[in-house]
């Protein structure tokens, strides 16, 4: 008589801790990707009930302003619900993800490398040490004699906080008078309690860099044991020449000559090596100056806002799915670009005010090539353009046979929209 065969248990779904600020735009995309992959997700945030009622083992509250304390909370959580990977989605969370992963023996970037990517001055120092191109720069503290500092600066220059991103607090100055005005304006931004607390000592000074004219590009990459893989290269068709730097349109694939694209990828890879980044996604901003790429910023995370919706790999794999596949050691071969041209327009914020209405949405959605229009700012909310603001008004997405087609669709759709604002209360 034959013995009954034991039915093998199904493989355990990997458990991933997703560290997400409550202000992020990325939760839905990562959750959709996790569902598609059968990955268990624990949502870690600075506030409870990010996704509804808190469930045991499904959410974790951590203090993003205290990375060591946050890592301790994650270690304690892992003792009860073991984790297979930790993914930081935004600038506020990537350092905590690296620190906790290091302590748990999970794949990770070195915390020192992540910290360097979040500090623009430290990034420049490491670039210089590695022999990479970098603009001239110096630190200027708010307590210094700013008139004396302004007299010793080479113009034009760009003034920026070392710990913010997406153009927040970044201003170009062409004269000493504009330098002083920019310092006062950025100082008002950094005196907001949330930024003073977040920046700590880094909120007491600014970085002043030589301005580099030229076109900007944005790159998405993926690192595995230090090996760099280019996922997507975006052109930014709208010139970003200051005095403030509001990002608007991204279009991929790039229309730059192949030799320049190869140089961009090589510069991004070299920057990762200079900082010591070895694992996970990287988002890199560069400027093509005098025909060669110069690093502007690098971050150990994916692209911001909802911009990743413009990317599709293989037969429909999203950027978030690719990142989760990589985190849990699933096959990442679907991560080849689909070859279709696409673009995203972050709806420009032309002035401050209270959002009353967005007119023309139906007409914009009917433009050939437009795939989605999402207004992310709710009616009655305050519209705050950069350099003060860090929220998006909304996003337009387009696809086409060529990058030019995708760009044209975005511009036509934008022309159909009318942003109606009321004057702010003060």
PABA-812853 format. One record per residue (C-alpha): residue number from 1; residue in one letter; chain; y negated, x, z negated. Coordinates in steps of 0.5 Angstrom, whole numbers, plus 500, padded with zeros to 3 digits. Example, Ala and Ser with C-alpha at 12.3 -4.5 7.8 and 13.67 -1.06 7.14 Angstrom:
BEGIN
     i   aa   ch    c2    c1    c3
     1    a    A   509   525   484
     2    s    A   502   527   486
This chain:
BEGIN
     i   aa   ch    c2    c1    c3
     1    x    A   500   500   500
     2    x    A   493   503   502
     3    x    A   488   504   497
     4    x    A   481   500   498
     5    x    A   476   505   501
     6    x    A   470   506   497
     7    x    A   464   503   500
     8    x    A   458   509   500
     9    x    A   452   507   497
    10    x    A   446   506   502
    11    x    A   441   513   501
    12    x    A   436   512   496
    13    x    A   429   511   499
    14    x    A   424   517   497
    15    x    A   419   515   492
    16    x    A   412   517   494
    17    x    A   405   517   490
    18    x    A   399   515   494
    19    x    A   393   518   491
    20    x    A   387   513   493
    21    x    A   380   512   491
    22    x    A   378   505   490
    23    x    A   373   506   495
    24    x    A   378   508   501
    25    x    A   379   505   507
    26    x    A   386   508   508
    27    x    A   391   504   503
    28    x    A   393   499   508
    29    x    A   395   504   514
    30    x    A   399   508   509
    31    x    A   402   502   506
    32    x    A   404   499   513
    33    x    A   407   506   515
    34    x    A   411   506   508
    35    x    A   414   499   510
    36    x    A   416   501   517
    37    x    A   419   508   514
    38    x    A   423   504   508
    39    x    A   419   509   503
    40    x    A   417   507   496
    41    x    A   410   507   494
    42    x    A   407   508   488
    43    x    A   399   507   488
    44    x    A   395   512   484
    45    x    A   388   510   483
    46    x    A   382   511   478
    47    x    A   382   503   477
    48    x    A   388   498   475
    49    x    A   390   493   480
    50    x    A   388   496   487
    51    x    A   394   492   490
    52    x    A   394   486   485
    53    x    A   397   485   479
    54    x    A   400   492   476
    55    x    A   407   493   476
    56    x    A   412   497   472
    57    x    A   413   504   476
    58    x    A   409   501   482
    59    x    A   402   503   480
    60    x    A   399   509   476
    61    x    A   392   509   473
    62    x    A   389   517   473
    63    x    A   382   520   472
    64    x    A   380   523   478
    65    x    A   374   526   475
    66    x    A   379   530   470
    67    x    A   384   533   475
    68    x    A   388   537   469
    69    x    A   389   530   465
    70    x    A   391   527   472
    71    x    A   396   532   473
    72    x    A   399   531   466
    73    x    A   399   523   467
    74    x    A   403   524   474
    75    x    A   408   529   470
    76    x    A   409   524   465
    77    x    A   410   518   470
    78    x    A   415   523   474
    79    x    A   420   523   468
    80    x    A   421   516   468
    81    x    A   420   515   476
    82    x    A   422   521   479
    83    x    A   417   523   485
    84    x    A   419   526   492
    85    x    A   412   527   494
    86    x    A   405   526   493
    87    x    A   400   525   498
    88    x    A   392   525   497
    89    x    A   388   521   502
    90    x    A   381   523   500
    91    x    A   377   529   498
    92    x    A   377   526   491
    93    x    A   385   526   490
    94    x    A   387   532   494
    95    x    A   386   537   489
    96    x    A   390   533   484
    97    x    A   396   532   489
    98    x    A   396   539   490
    99    x    A   396   541   482
   100    x    A   401   536   480
   101    x    A   406   538   486
   102    x    A   406   545   484
   103    x    A   408   543   477
   104    x    A   414   539   480
   105    x    A   416   543   485
   106    x    A   414   539   491
   107    x    A   412   541   497
   108    x    A   404   543   497
   109    x    A   398   547   498
   110    x    A   396   552   493
   111    x    A   391   548   488
   112    x    A   386   554   489
   113    x    A   386   553   497
   114    x    A   385   546   496
   115    x    A   379   547   492
   116    x    A   376   552   497
   117    x    A   377   547   502
   118    x    A   372   542   498
   119    x    A   367   547   496
   120    x    A   363   549   503
   121    x    A   360   556   500
   122    x    A   367   558   498
   123    x    A   370   556   505
   124    x    A   364   561   508
   125    x    A   366   566   503
   126    x    A   373   566   505
   127    x    A   371   566   513
   128    x    A   367   572   512
   129    x    A   373   576   508
   130    x    A   378   574   514
   131    x    A   373   576   519
   132    x    A   372   569   522
   133    x    A   365   567   525
   134    x    A   361   564   520
   135    x    A   353   562   520
   136    x    A   349   566   516
   137    x    A   348   562   509
   138    x    A   345   563   502
   139    x    A   346   559   496
   140    x    A   339   556   493
   141    x    A   339   553   486
   142    x    A   334   547   484
   143    x    A   331   551   478
   144    x    A   329   556   483
   145    x    A   322   557   486
   146    x    A   323   553   492
   147    x    A   317   555   496
   148    x    A   319   562   495
   149    x    A   326   560   498
   150    x    A   323   556   503
   151    x    A   319   562   506
   152    x    A   325   567   506
   153    x    A   329   562   510
   154    x    A   331   563   518
   155    x    A   329   556   521
   156    x    A   332   552   524
   157    x    A   337   551   518
   158    x    A   342   546   515
   159    x    A   341   544   508
   160    x    A   347   541   504
   161    x    A   351   540   498
   162    x    A   357   544   497
   163    x    A   362   538   495
   164    x    A   360   532   499
   165    x    A   363   530   506
   166    x    A   361   526   512
   167    x    A   354   528   513
   168    x    A   352   525   506
   169    x    A   346   530   503
   170    x    A   346   534   510
   171    x    A   339   535   513
   172    x    A   336   540   518
   173    x    A   330   543   517
   174    x    A   325   546   522
   175    x    A   320   549   518
   176    x    A   318   551   510
   177    x    A   315   544   509
   178    x    A   321   540   512
   179    x    A   325   545   507
   180    x    A   322   542   501
   181    x    A   322   535   503
   182    x    A   330   536   504
   183    x    A   331   539   498
   184    x    A   327   533   494
   185    x    A   331   528   498
   186    x    A   338   531   497
   187    x    A   336   532   490
   188    x    A   335   525   489
   189    x    A   342   523   492
   190    x    A   345   528   487
   191    x    A   341   526   481
   192    x    A   345   519   481
   193    x    A   350   519   475
   194    x    A   356   518   479
   195    x    A   355   525   484
   196    x    A   352   529   478
   197    x    A   359   527   474
   198    x    A   363   529   480
   199    x    A   359   535   482
   200    x    A   358   538   476
   201    x    A   355   545   476
   202    x    A   356   544   484
   203    x    A   351   539   484
   204    x    A   345   544   481
   205    x    A   345   548   488
   206    x    A   345   547   495
   207    x    A   348   551   501
   208    x    A   343   553   506
   209    x    A   346   555   513
   210    x    A   343   557   520
   211    x    A   343   551   525
   212    x    A   348   552   530
   213    x    A   346   548   537
   214    x    A   352   545   541
   215    x    A   357   540   541
   216    x    A   361   538   536
   217    x    A   369   536   536
   218    x    A   374   534   530
   219    x    A   381   536   530
   220    x    A   387   533   526
   221    x    A   393   538   525
   222    x    A   399   538   521
   223    x    A   401   544   517
   224    x    A   409   546   515
   225    x    A   410   552   511
   226    x    A   404   555   514
   227    x    A   405   553   521
   228    x    A   400   550   525
   229    x    A   401   544   529
   230    x    A   395   541   533
   231    x    A   396   533   533
   232    x    A   389   531   536
   233    x    A   382   533   538
   234    x    A   376   529   539
   235    x    A   370   530   543
   236    x    A   364   527   539
   237    x    A   360   525   546
   238    x    A   353   523   542
   239    x    A   349   530   540
   240    x    A   348   531   533
   241    x    A   342   535   533
   242    x    A   339   532   526
   243    x    A   335   532   522
   244    x    A   341   528   519
   245    x    A   348   528   522
   246    x    A   351   521   522
   247    x    A   357   521   526
   248    x    A   358   515   531
   249    x    A   363   516   537
   250    x    A   370   520   537
   251    x    A   374   520   544
   252    x    A   380   523   545
   253    x    A   383   527   549
   254    x    A   378   532   549
   255    x    A   374   533   556
   256    x    A   373   541   554
   257    x    A   376   546   558
   258    x    A   383   548   557
   259    x    A   381   555   555
   260    x    A   376   552   550
   261    x    A   381   547   547
   262    x    A   385   553   546
   263    x    A   380   557   542
   264    x    A   378   551   538
   265    x    A   386   550   536
   266    x    A   386   558   534
   267    x    A   380   557   530
   268    x    A   382   552   526
   269    x    A   389   555   525
   270    x    A   385   561   523
   271    x    A   381   558   518
   272    x    A   387   554   515
   273    x    A   390   561   514
   274    x    A   384   564   511
   275    x    A   383   559   506
   276    x    A   391   559   504
   277    x    A   392   552   506
   278    x    A   400   551   508
   279    x    A   402   544   508
   280    x    A   400   537   510
   281    x    A   395   534   514
   282    x    A   388   538   515
   283    x    A   382   535   518
   284    x    A   377   540   521
   285    x    A   370   539   524
   286    x    A   367   545   529
   287    x    A   361   546   533
   288    x    A   362   549   540
   289    x    A   356   554   540
   290    x    A   355   559   545
   291    x    A   361   557   548
   292    x    A   366   559   542
   293    x    A   368   554   536
   294    x    A   365   555   530
   295    x    A   368   552   523
   296    x    A   363   547   520
   297    x    A   368   544   515
   298    x    A   375   543   513
   299    x    A   379   538   509
   300    x    A   386   538   507
   301    x    A   387   530   509
   302    x    A   387   526   515
   303    x    A   380   523   518
   304    x    A   376   519   514
   305    x    A   374   511   515
   306    x    A   379   507   519
   307    x    A   378   513   525
   308    x    A   386   514   525
   309    x    A   387   507   528
   310    x    A   385   510   535
   311    x    A   391   515   534
   312    x    A   398   513   537
   313    x    A   403   518   537
   314    x    A   410   517   541
   315    x    A   411   510   542
   316    x    A   406   507   537
   317    x    A   407   512   531
   318    x    A   401   512   527
   319    x    A   397   518   524
   320    x    A   399   515   517
   321    x    A   406   514   519
   322    x    A   407   522   521
   323    x    A   404   524   515
   324    x    A   409   520   510
   325    x    A   414   523   515
   326    x    A   412   530   514
   327    x    A   411   529   506
   328    x    A   419   526   505
   329    x    A   422   531   510
   330    x    A   423   526   516
   331    x    A   423   527   523
   332    x    A   416   528   525
   333    x    A   418   529   533
   334    x    A   414   522   534
   335    x    A   408   526   533
   336    x    A   407   528   540
   337    x    A   400   524   543
   338    x    A   402   518   547
   339    x    A   397   521   553
   340    x    A   393   515   553
   341    x    A   385   516   552
   342    x    A   382   512   546
   343    x    A   376   512   542
   344    x    A   372   510   536
   345    x    A   365   508   535
   346    x    A   363   508   527
   347    x    A   357   502   528
   348    x    A   351   506   527
   349    x    A   346   505   522
   350    x    A   339   505   524
   351    x    A   336   503   518
   352    x    A   337   501   511
   353    x    A   337   494   509
   354    x    A   341   488   507
   355    x    A   346   486   512
   356    x    A   345   478   514
   357    x    A   349   478   520
   358    x    A   353   481   526
   359    x    A   352   478   532
   360    x    A   355   478   539
   361    x    A   362   480   536
   362    x    A   366   475   541
   363    x    A   362   478   546
   364    x    A   364   485   544
   365    x    A   371   484   543
   366    x    A   372   481   550
   367    x    A   369   488   553
   368    x    A   375   491   558
   369    x    A   378   496   554
   370    x    A   376   494   547
   371    x    A   382   493   542
   372    x    A   379   492   536
   373    x    A   372   491   532
   374    x    A   372   491   525
   375    x    A   366   490   520
   376    x    A   368   493   514
   377    x    A   361   492   510
   378    x    A   361   485   507
   379    x    A   355   480   508
   380    x    A   350   481   503
   381    x    A   351   488   502
   382    x    A   346   494   502
   383    x    A   346   498   509
   384    x    A   345   505   507
   385    x    A   345   510   513
   386    x    A   346   518   512
   387    x    A   344   522   508
   388    x    A   344   518   502
   389    x    A   350   513   504
   390    x    A   357   514   505
   391    x    A   360   507   507
   392    x    A   361   505   514
   393    x    A   358   499   517
   394    x    A   364   498   521
   395    x    A   369   500   527
   396    x    A   370   499   534
   397    x    A   376   501   538
   398    x    A   377   502   545
   399    x    A   383   505   550
   400    x    A   383   507   557
   401    x    A   386   511   563
   402    x    A   381   516   561
   403    x    A   376   519   556
   404    x    A   370   516   560
   405    x    A   373   509   560
   406    x    A   374   509   553
   407    x    A   367   512   552
   408    x    A   364   507   557
   409    x    A   368   501   553
   410    x    A   365   503   547
   411    x    A   358   503   549
   412    x    A   358   497   553
   413    x    A   361   493   547
   414    x    A   356   496   542
   415    x    A   350   494   546
   416    x    A   353   487   545
   417    x    A   352   487   538
   418    x    A   346   486   534
   419    x    A   346   488   527
   420    x    A   341   483   523
   421    x    A   338   486   516
   422    x    A   334   483   511
   423    x    A   329   488   507
   424    x    A   332   491   501
   425    x    A   330   489   494
   426    x    A   327   496   493
